[in-house]
Amino acid sequence: MTKTLKVFIETLPILFGILLSYLFWQNSFVLFIIYIALSVVLILRHRDNSEFAIFIYGIIIGGLVEVIGTQVSGYQSFAEPDFLGIPMWLPVVWGYGFVAMKRIGIILKS
């Protein structure tokens, strides 16, 4: 399998997440549950236990970035914020984004 195909396969969950955001953006709780469930399933399927730590780290850092962007600097705002000015599902997306970037980095390095 080529590197390009492998990177594309690792990008599919992100593209699917964009579709889910489009479909469920008005119901943050449903989107949050879907993203948590999909992230856990995708991480378990990959069988790399370090990815849970990367996922949690991404949630924390992503949440901080978004809260700073809305509450401290004010450079962004959201139409449907749930807590601290951000949608509850957004840090989960950051968390899985960190995992996806780790996977893509490994593919590109090999």
N, C-alpha and C positions, 0 to 999 in steps of 0.2 A: 504494500500500500504506500502511495507517495506521501510526502510530507504535506503537500497541499490538501490532499484528501483527508488526512488525519486532522489537520487544523480546521478544515471545514466541518468535520464531524464534531469536534470539540466546540465549535461555534454554534451548532444547531440548538442547544438548549438556550443560548442567549437570544437567538432569533425567535424561538418559541416563546420565551419570556416577554419579548416585545409584543408579540401577538396577544398574549395573556393580559398584558398591561392595557392594551387597546380595548380588549373585551370587558375587563373587570375593573377599570380604573375608578369607577364610582363606588365600589365596595371593597374598601381597603382590607377588611378582615378576611374576606374570601381570598383575595389576592395574596395576603400574608400566609394563610394556611396552605394554599397551592404552592407558593414559592418554598416554604419550609419543607413540605412533603417532597417536592421534586428535587430539591437540593440534597436532602438526606438520602433519597433513593439513588441519585446520581453519584454521590460520594461513596455509598456502600457498594455500589456496583463496580466501582473502580478499585476497591480493596486496598486503598492506601490510607492507613489510619492517621497519618500526618495531615491529611486534608481536612479533618474536622477542626484541628487547631488553626489551620489557615482560614477556614470558613469563619470561625469565631473571631479571629483577629480581623478579618475583613469586615465583619459586622460592626465591630467596635470602631475601627478606623473610619469606615464609611459613615457610620452614624455621627461620629465627631465632625467629619468634613461637612456633612449636610446640616447639622445643628449650627456649626459656626457660620455656614453660608446663609442661614436664615435668621438666626437669633443675634449673632455677634456683628457680622459685617453687613448683613442685609442685602447681599447681592442677588439673592434669589428668594422666591416664595412659591408656595404650592396652593392650588385651589382647594384641595381637600386634605389639610394636615390632620394627623391623628394625635401626635405628641411632639412637644418641643418644636412645632412648626413644620414637621415632615410627615409623610405617610409612613405607617408602621412597616410596610413591606420593603421600603427602600434600603435600609441597612442589610436586609437579607439578600437583596440583589447584589449589593456590594460584596457581601461575603462569598457568594457563588462566583462573582466576577474574579475575585482573588484566586479561587480554586481553578477557574478556567484559564487564567493567565499563567498559573504555575504549570498546568498541563501543556499549554501551547508553547511555553518556554522550553520545556523538556523536549517536545517534538522538534522544535526549531534547532535546538542544540545538538540533537543526535544526528 
